[in-house]
Amino acid sequence: MDAFTAGLLQRIRATESDLTRAQEDGDDFLVEVEQSELDDLHRLAAEHGVQVAQHV
């Protein structure tokens, strides 16, 4: 795995964690911010052919 892929996957994991925390805290604004960031990261991953495991 190259540095770009590793970094991107790490950012996705961190953002997923931040999103979960914002949801648990009931912070609707932060949920929107983190979801937008996560959407952007997933788009970037798709554009570069990076496979992202979906969490259920």
C-alpha positions as CSV (number, residue, x, y, z in Angstrom):
1,M,0.0,0.0,0.0
2,D,1.4,3.4,-1.0
3,A,1.5,6.4,1.3
4,F,-1.4,8.1,-0.5
5,T,-3.7,5.1,0.0
6,A,-2.6,4.6,3.6
7,G,-3.1,8.3,4.4
8,L,-6.5,8.4,2.8
9,L,-7.8,5.3,4.6
10,Q,-6.5,6.7,7.9
11,R,-8.4,10.0,7.2
12,I,-11.5,8.0,6.4
13,R,-11.3,6.0,9.7
14,A,-10.6,9.2,11.7
15,T,-13.6,11.0,10.1
16,E,-15.9,8.0,10.7
17,S,-14.9,8.1,14.3
18,D,-15.5,11.8,14.6
19,L,-18.8,11.4,12.9
20,T,-19.9,8.7,15.3
21,R,-18.8,10.9,18.3
22,A,-20.8,13.9,16.9
23,Q,-23.9,11.7,16.4
24,E,-23.5,10.4,20.0
25,D,-23.1,13.9,21.3
26,G,-26.2,15.1,19.4
27,D,-24.2,17.8,17.6
28,D,-26.2,18.2,14.4
29,F,-23.9,20.9,12.9
30,L,-20.8,18.7,13.5
31,V,-22.6,15.7,12.1
32,E,-23.2,17.7,8.9
33,V,-19.5,18.8,8.7
34,E,-18.1,15.3,9.3
35,Q,-20.6,13.7,6.9
36,S,-19.6,16.2,4.2
37,E,-15.9,15.4,4.9
38,L,-16.5,11.7,4.7
39,D,-18.4,12.0,1.5
40,D,-15.5,14.0,0.0
41,L,-13.0,11.4,1.1
42,H,-15.0,8.6,-0.3
43,R,-15.3,10.5,-3.6
44,L,-11.5,11.0,-3.6
45,A,-11.0,7.3,-2.9
46,A,-13.3,6.3,-5.8
47,E,-11.5,8.7,-8.2
48,H,-8.2,7.0,-7.4
49,G,-9.4,3.4,-7.3
50,V,-8.9,3.0,-3.6
51,Q,-11.2,0.3,-2.1
52,V,-12.8,1.4,1.1
53,A,-14.4,-1.2,3.4
54,Q,-18.0,-0.4,4.3
55,H,-18.8,-0.4,8.0
56,V,-22.1,-1.8,9.0
